[in-house]
Amino acid sequence: MKSDIPQDLVYTKDHEWAKVSGNEITVGITAFAVEQLGDITLVTIDAKPGDALTAGKAFGTIESVKTLSDLYAPVTGKLVKVNADLDKSPELVNEDCYGKAWMVVIEVADKGELDKLLSASAYTDHVKASQ
């Protein structure tokens, strides 16, 4: 893989990352997902701030030259913020998937759900198993 998996994040088996900050998490897709997708051409967030999201349910889609994939909420909670920069610049996902290309911020309803997400080492094992 071209980039290391950041140790300070948690992950889903759907190749999304989450940065936990108090009661909120910032969510994006991992470098592995970006590599699989190729050049990102469109990011669509179907939910709006204030909407309730359910863990495992799609909140939007990401489109690349190869495919269209759903974006899944890693936890149940309320959508707080959407990264509007991705509307005009979906290529940010290819350039900085762990930074500028975050997708949404979710206020976590049940912090216990965070325990179900993968640590960096567990995610590394998951990626190796899926290659």
N, C-alpha and C positions, 0 to 999 in steps of 0.2 A: 504494500500500500504506500501511496506517495506521502501520506502524512501520518504522524503519530496520533493516537487517540488521546485527547486531553483527559488527564486524570481527575480533574475537578468537576466533571460532569457525570450525569447518569444517562442511561441509554434505554431504548426499546429494541425489541427484536425486529421492528420495522425500520430500523436504521435512522431513528430520530434521537436527538440529544436534548437534554434538559439541564438548565443551570438553575439550581435551587437558591432562592434568595428570600429568606423569611417564609411568608405564606404564598409567595409567587414563584412560578417557574417560567423561564424563557425557553422557548422551544425552536429547534431548527432541524435540518437534516445533516447527517454525518458525511464525512469525506468519502467513505465507502459508498454511500448512496449516490453521491455526486459522480463518482467514478463509474458506477453502474449505469447511471442515467445519461451521461455525456453532457453536451452543451445544453444548459437550461434555457428555454425560450419563453416560458410563461409560468408565473406563480399566481394561483387564484385562491384567495381565502374567502370561503363562502359565508363564514360566520362574521358577526359584527361585535364590537365591544359591548359588553352587557349580556351577550348570549350565553346560555348554559352549554357547556361541552361535556360529553360523556366519554370516559376512558375507552379507547379502542374504536371509537366512531370517527369517521372522516370529518374534518373541518375545512378541507380545501383540497386542491390538486396542484401537482407540479408537472409541467410538461417539458419534455426535452426533444431533441431531434430524433431520439429513438422510441420514446414511449410516453404515456400519460400515467401518472401514479397518484394514488390518494395520499393525503397527509392525515395522520391519525393523532387524536388527542392522547397523550400518554397518561393523563389523569382526568378525573371528573372535576369540573370547576367552572368558574365564570371567566369568559374571555375579557381581558383587561385592555390589551393593546394589540394592534396589528402593525407590522412593518410596512408602511405605505411605500417605502423606497423600492420595494420589490416589484411594484406595479410598473414603474418606469424602467427599472434596471434589474431584470431577473438574472442577468449574468453575474450579479453580486454573489449568487449562490455558488457559482463555479470559482469565484475569486476568493471568497472569505466566508465559507459555510459556517464556521464557528464564531464569527464576529458580526460583521455588518449585515450578514444575510439571515439573522434570526427571523423567525416567521411570526410568532405570536407570544404574548405573555398571558399566562393563565393563573388566576387566583385559585389555589388548591382547596377543594372542599374538605377532603379527608387526607391529612398528611401521612396517614398509614399507607396510602396508595403508593407513596414514593418508595416504600420498601420493596415494592414489586418490580421496580425498575432495575436495570443491570448496572453493576459497577463497571468501571473502565476495564478491569481485567476480565470480568464475565463477558462484556461486550466484545473484547478482543477475541476470546475463545469462540463466541458466536460467529464472528466474521470469518475466522479461520475455518470453521465447520461448514460455512455456506459457500466457500470458494471451490 
